[in-house]
């Protein structure tokens, strides 16, 4: 069975992806599938149809999406964790730090990377808990030097 656009699939680790479109390789004519990470539409991948079918299982229900990361659709239809949107909307570093503390149990590498990019910093690869703590320290430093005076 050939995957269709907007169908959801799961890998063996439970990670969700959304099919963008079935396709064909321009030189060989081999059937391929174009798909993206459900939480990060910027991560677009292709796989040969046979490889895709070996790696992913179709998910029948959209409620298979983890309740820890409620999905909100952005303008391109990709899922964005609600906590990240709250973090990005916060006006002060104090508010951002409070929201970030609430992410402790649900943060993954992609969420930490997104928060780091929004703060114009980079957190080196490593253990998830270490990355979380480094980003938390960075936020505390920004909060410390945040200027709240009127000029």
N, C-alpha and C positions, 0 to 999 in steps of 0.2 A: 504494500500500500504506500502510495506517495503522499508525503506530508503536504498539507495545504496551508496557505497564509493564515496567520493568527492562531494556529493550533498551539497548544501548550504541550511540552514534553519535559520529562524528568530524567536526570542521569541516575546512576546507581547510588550517588551520594545525596540525592534529594534536591539537587540544584535545578531550578526551573529555567527553561528557555522558551522563547516564542519564535515560531517559524515566520520568517519574513516572506519567503517565496521558494518554491522549487525552481531549479534552474538547470542549465546544461553548460558544460565546459565548451568554450568557443572553438578550441582546437581539436579536442578529442571527441566531443559530443557526449561525454559521460554525464549521466544524471547527477546533479548535486543538490544540496539544500543550503539555503542562505538563512541564518538564524541569529538571534541576539540574546544576550543575558536579559532576563525579565526585569532585573533591578538596575541595569545599566545599558541603555539602548546604544550607547557609543561603542560597546563591545560587540562587533558584528563578526560572524564567523561563517565559513563555508565548509562543507564536508561532502565527500562522495556519498551518494544515497545509501550504498551498502554499509559504509562505515557509520553513517548517521543511524541507520536502523539497528546496528549492533550496539551502539552506545546509549541510545535514548528510547524511553518508553512513553507512549502517548498518555497524557493525563486527561481524564474525562471531565473533571470538575475544576473550575477556577478556585474553588475553596480549598484546594490542596496547597495553596499558598500559605506559608507559615503565618500563624496569628501574631507572632512576635513582630512581624514587619508588615503592617497593613499597607496595601498597595494603593497608590494614588496615580492616576494616569497623567502623564505630562502631555504636551502638545503633539508629540510624536507617537503617543500610545504606549510608551515604555513605563514600567513601574518605577516609582521613586518612593523610598521609605518615608513615612509621615514624619518620623523623628528628624530626618535630614532637612525636610522642608521647614520644620519649626526652628531648627538650628540656623538655617540660612536667613529666616525672617527676623530672628532676634536682633535687637538694635544695639545692645551693649555686650561687652565681653562677659560681664557678670551673668546676664541672661543666657548667653551661649554656654558658659561653664555649667550652669544649672541644668540646662537641657542635655548637655554632653554627659553629665553624671547619670542621667536617666537612661542613657544608651548602654551602660555598662554590660547588661546581660544580653543585649541583642547585637552589639557591634561586631562586625566582621571586617575583614581586610578592605573590602570595597567601600564600606561606610567610613572607615578610618581614613582611607585615601581621599574620599570626597570631602570630608571635613578638613583635612590637611590642605587640600587644594584651595578650599574657600578661604583659608587663613594664609594663603600664599607661603606655604611651607611644605616640607617633605619629611615623612617619617620613614626611616630605613626599615627594610624588611626584617622580620624576626617573629618572635612569639607574639601572639595576639595581645596578651595581657601587657607585655612590655611596650608594645606600640601604643596601646590605649593610655598607659601611664605617661609616656613621653609626650603624647599629644595633650594630655591633661596638664602637664607641667608647662607646656607652651602656652596654653590658654590662661593659666594662672599668671604667667609673666605678662601676657597682653593685658589682662585685667588689672594688674598692679600698676601699669603705666598708662592706663586709659585715662584720658583727660575728660573730666566731667564738668569743668568750669566753663562758664559763659565768657566769651571774649568780646 
